[in-house]
């Protein structure tokens, strides 16, 4: 084998080893974000569930509105305030 081919093979091997080390370091750094990403996944799953079960949630909301109007209005107010807060945060972030 020519010396150039040997040198290229060694260089390729060194690059592969360095790439593997960088991959391992990236995975180690990404572990710090696992709890946050897990929480985001749970929130996304909850939103997906709420979308899929909108008729049930609407029925429960109407029942609560009829059975306990004061509590329903209190929760509606809290939801409205929370939604307004999220809108303001989105504007600040973007």
Phi, psi and omega per residue, in radians:
X1 nan 2.469 -3.098
X2 -1.307 2.685 -3.123
X3 -1.067 -0.537 3.131
X4 -1.160 -0.738 3.125
X5 -1.165 -0.650 3.098
X6 -1.121 -0.776 3.127
X7 -1.090 -0.731 3.111
X8 -1.129 -0.698 3.118
X9 -1.129 -0.724 3.096
X10 -1.140 -0.719 3.117
X11 -1.100 -0.728 3.114
X12 -1.078 -0.744 -3.138
X13 -1.128 -0.748 3.106
X14 -1.079 -0.717 3.117
X15 -1.142 -0.678 3.110
X16 -1.140 -0.703 3.106
X17 -1.139 -0.785 3.122
X18 -1.099 -0.686 3.110
X19 -1.116 -0.721 3.108
X20 -1.115 -0.712 3.102
X21 -1.110 -0.720 3.121
X22 -1.153 -0.673 3.084
X23 -1.073 -0.770 3.132
X24 -1.113 -0.701 3.122
X25 -1.149 -0.695 3.119
X26 -1.113 -0.741 3.110
X27 -1.114 -0.711 3.134
X28 -1.109 -0.702 3.119
X29 -1.238 -0.583 -3.115
X30 -1.246 -0.408 3.116
X31 -1.054 -0.487 3.140
X32 -1.152 -0.458 -3.120
X33 -1.596 -0.056 -3.071
X34 -1.016 -0.793 3.136
X35 -1.099 -0.695 3.135
X36 -1.147 -0.793 3.137
X37 -1.155 -0.594 3.073
X38 -1.130 -0.715 3.088
X39 -1.117 -0.707 3.111
X40 -1.122 -0.684 3.098
X41 -1.096 -0.733 3.121
X42 -1.110 -0.707 3.119
X43 -1.127 -0.768 3.127
X44 -1.095 -0.695 3.098
X45 -1.120 -0.682 3.119
X46 -1.135 -0.732 3.118
X47 -1.132 -0.734 3.108
X48 -1.073 -0.738 3.118
X49 -1.103 -0.743 -3.139
X50 -1.110 -0.682 3.094
X51 -1.141 -0.724 -3.121
X52 -1.216 -0.466 -3.079
X53 -2.004 0.586 -3.115
X54 -1.024 -0.728 3.120
X55 -1.069 -0.695 3.118
X56 -1.126 -0.806 -3.141
X57 -1.104 -0.668 3.101
X58 -1.125 -0.734 3.114
X59 -1.090 -0.740 3.100
X60 -1.120 -0.725 3.134
X61 -1.102 -0.727 3.121
X62 -1.158 -0.720 3.113
X63 -1.062 -0.803 3.133
X64 -1.129 -0.661 3.125
X65 -1.100 -0.666 3.132
X66 -1.341 -0.765 -3.053
X67 -1.302 -0.731 -3.086
X68 -2.400 1.358 -3.049
X69 -1.100 -0.649 -3.117
X70 -1.144 -0.789 3.111
X71 -1.128 -0.697 3.137
X72 -1.106 -0.727 3.132
X73 -1.192 -0.614 3.103
X74 -1.108 -0.774 3.120
X75 -1.193 -0.614 3.089
X76 -1.113 -0.708 3.116
X77 -1.114 -0.780 3.108
X78 -1.067 -0.731 3.105
X79 -1.101 -0.727 3.120
X80 -1.096 -0.794 3.134
X81 -1.100 -0.726 3.113
X82 -1.109 -0.736 3.134
X83 -1.107 -0.740 3.104
X84 -1.088 -0.726 3.112
X85 -1.071 -0.788 3.122
X86 -1.093 -0.659 3.115
X87 -1.109 -0.726 3.123
X88 -1.165 -0.695 3.106
X89 -1.113 -0.718 3.116
X90 -1.080 -0.700 3.104
X91 -1.112 -0.712 3.130
X92 -1.162 -0.672 -3.109
X93 -1.221 -0.711 -3.098
X94 -1.572 nan nan
